[in-house]
Amino acid sequence: MSGVWVFKNGVYRLVENPAAEHGAASRKKCLVYLPTGQVVTSYRCLEQILTGLGWERYYSGDPDLFQFHKQSSIDLISLPRDYNKFNSIYMYDIVVKNPNLFQVRDG
């Protein structure tokens, strides 16, 4: 038997496909650059957009991070080096630091 044990209402039960049970909440998210409607599909794409908005690459020496800094603020965007680990948490960080320019949508 494989799956995930879930405790709910005082009962443990085995859920064999937890993604199917969560429905819309488990859908993959995507980051959209609103002025052009462009979906961010890679770090190359994201870097071009952020550079155009005044963000610069920041080299911290940590090989696991891909970072951007804006000289006009104290904000730092830190992303996992592996784009496959780029998830909604990182996307919302970009949205918060760039108001009205990005949106996270269901993919």
N, C-alpha and C positions, 0 to 999 in steps of 0.2 A: 504494500500500500504506500502510495506517495501522496503528498498534499500538504496542507497546512492545518494544524489544529487551532480552532477558534473557540474562545470562551465567550459565550453570550447568554445573558439571562440565567446565569448559574449553571449552564450546561456546556461541556466540551463536546465539539463535534469535528470530524475530519472534513475539510473542504478540499476536494481533489483539484478543482480549477478555480482558484481564488480570483483570477482576473475576470472570468465570466460572471462571477457573482457580484462584482462591484459595478459592472456595467459601464456607464459613461465615465465614472470616476477613474477607471483604469485606462482610458484612451490616451494615446500618445499626444502630447502637446506640441505646438509649434510656435515659434516667435515670428511675428510679422512686423515689418517696418512700415508704418502707416502712411507716410507721405507717398510711397510708391506702390504699396500693397505687396511688396516683395517678401516672400517667406525665406527666412534665414535657413540655409541648408548646409552651411559649412562655416568653419572659423574664418576662412578666407573671405567669404561673403560678409560675415559679421565685422571683420576687421576693416573692410572697405567702408562700411556704413559708419562705424564708430570713428574712424579716422576723419571722415567728412564732417563729423559732429564735434571735432576738437579733441577727441580722446587720443592718447598716445600709448604705444606699447610700453609696458613697465617690466623691467627685467629684475626680478627679486633674487634670482639665483636658485629658486625652487624649481627643479625640473618637472614637477608634476602639475605646475600651474601655468596658465596662460592669462596674463593680467593687462589691464588698461587703466590709465590714470589721466585725469583731466587737470591741467595746471590751474584752471580757474576755480577748482574746488578741492575738497579733501577726500572726495570719493575715489574708491578703488574697486574695479570690477575684477573679481578673481574667478576663473573658470577652470575646470579640470582639463588637463592637456589632451585627454582622449575625448573626442567629440561625441562618441557613443555614450559617455557619461553626462553629457550636457542635458539636464532635465529642467522641469518647470521651476525648481527652486532658483536656479541660475538665471532662467529667463525672467522671472519676476524681479530679480535683483537689477537686471538691465532696465526693465520697465520703470521701476522706482527711481532709478538714477537718470532716466531720460524721459521725463513726463511728457505725455501726449505724442510720443514718437514711436513707441512700440506697444504691441499688444500680444498677449498669450492667448492662443486659440486651440480648440480641439483639432487634432490633425487627422 
